[in-house]
Amino acid sequence: MSYLLQALSLLIQVAFSFAIGLFVLRVLAEASRAEFQNPLSQMIYRYSNPVVTPIRRWIPNWKRLNLAAILVAWLLSILSRGLQQSLVAGLHFGLPGLLVLGTADLLDFTLVFYVAMIFGWTLSSLFGGNRHHPAVRLLGNIIEPLLRPWRGRLAFGGIDFSPTVIMLGLLLARILIVGPLRDLGFNLGG
């Protein structure tokens, strides 16, 4: 692969990761009932609303999951994978393989995103970060539903290891769920 194609692949990955991250954050913020008064929450809603609102007319929420935002993130993931496979790698995938690979990529992105959020939140609490900062509050709101069932149960010597166990579980899910999904997508894609 030429250097120019590698640079193009990187730019495609970065651009689509920001867009997918916006919609994944929207889904996670709504599912965890993050405070709407947070300036970061308002920014997420402001930039995702023009795309999500028209789709919500046909695809309503299911419980606390914004299915329209999930659909947009999934379509962006499929488009990103398709662009990278066809433009950069020169491979042409069948639609079923591309749909499965898009699903695997979105799931992988979400799992890695959660690991990064938990790690950042843990570092913030470890070094005495400002708990009133909008980013720390939003992270706390989003990851608290994952940590709450384990909080206090995995504390030894005054240190709570629940974030570490949750991150390990998320990384194992990448291996045990995303890996086979990707293999299936590559097999279906030809």
Summary of the structure (lengths in Angstrom):
residues: 190
radius of gyration: 18.3
end to end distance: 20.3
largest distance: 54.6
contacts: 559
relative contact order: 0.13
helix: 75%
strand: 3%
